[in-house]
Amino acid sequence: RIASVEELKTQFKTDGELIKFKKKAIIYREEDHSNNIYLLEKGLIKCHKIDAEGKELITGLCNKGDFFGFYSFRDSIPYGETTTAIEGGRAYRISRPHFMEIFNQNFRKPDLHL
């Protein structure tokens, strides 16, 4: 049973797919379906949107140990932003359905599955 965020991170490292990326690589794009959740192992990621005039709006930064890419418990809705590597690194990726299995087995009461 997972009892802490650190144990959840360990589960990501055990179950997740390790992906590597170079500086300026796009991890996912705004409007892609949110099929995965990520744990940043190394590097720096910016979350951003492009407005109607083509200007970039940075909505967040992710550092080592941060989760990103989670938008909905129930549905594979489109990502609301693009994520781009500011520096090269690696992240663990778990599918949203697999994450929901982990969540339901560890954090919810048995009669309240999402």
N, C-alpha and C positions, 0 to 999 in steps of 0.2 A: 504494500500500500504506500502510495506517495504521500508524504507528510509535509513537504516543503517545496519551495520554488527550486532550491538546489537539487532536490531529488527529481523534480520534473525536468530540469536541464540534463541530468544524468540519463533519464529515460529518452530524451531527444537524441543524445549521443549514441545510445544503444540501438534505438529503433530507426533513427533518421538516416537519410541519404546525405552524405557529405558532398557538398558542391563547392567548387573553387571558382573564384572570379578575379579578373584583373581590374585595375583602375579604369574607371569610366564604363565598366560593364553594367548593363541593365539586368537587374534580378527579375523584376516583373514590371509590366507597363499598366498604367491606368487603363481601365476597361477590360483587361484580361480577367478571366474568371478566377476567383480567389480559392483555388484548389489546394493550396499549401500554406503552412505556417512555418516560420523560420526561427532559428536560434543562431545569432551571430557568434561565431567562434573566434574570428580574427578579422580585423579590418574596421572600416568606417563606412556607413551607408547613409545616404541622404534620401529622404522621402520628399517628393516634390510634385507640383502640378504646373501645368502651363496654362496661363490665362488666355482669353480671347485675343489679346494683343501679342501673344507669343512670349510674354515675360514669365520667367520662372519664379514660382512661389515655393520656398522651402517650408515644408510642414513639419519636419522632424529630422532628427539625427539618431542613428542607432550605433551603439558602441558594443564592444565585446560583452557577451552575456545578455544582450537585449533580445527579446522576442519581437518579431514583426511579421506583417502579412495576415493578421487575423482580423476578419471583418464580420463574420456571422457564425453563430452556432448552428443554425439550421440549413442555410442555403449557400450555394456557391454563387454569391453575388459578385459583380465586378469590383476589382480593386479600385479604390478611390484616389489613388496616386501612383506615381511611378517611383521605383527605388533604383538608385544608381550608386555604384561603388565610388567613393571618394578616394579610397586606396584599395589595393588588392587584398584579398583575404579568403575566408571560407565560412560556410554556414551549414548547419544541419537543417534538412527539410523533411517535414512530415506532412502527409496528406491530411486534409481537414477531417475526413471520415476516421482516420486512424487516431488523430488527436481527440476526436469525440469519444472514441472507445476508451482511451486513457482517462479522459475527464469523467465519463460515466462510471468507470470502475473505481475511481479514486476520490472524487470530490462531490458526488451527488448521492442523495438518499436513493435506495434501490427503486422506489416507486416514482422517481422524478427524472427519468431519462430524457435527454434533449435529442 
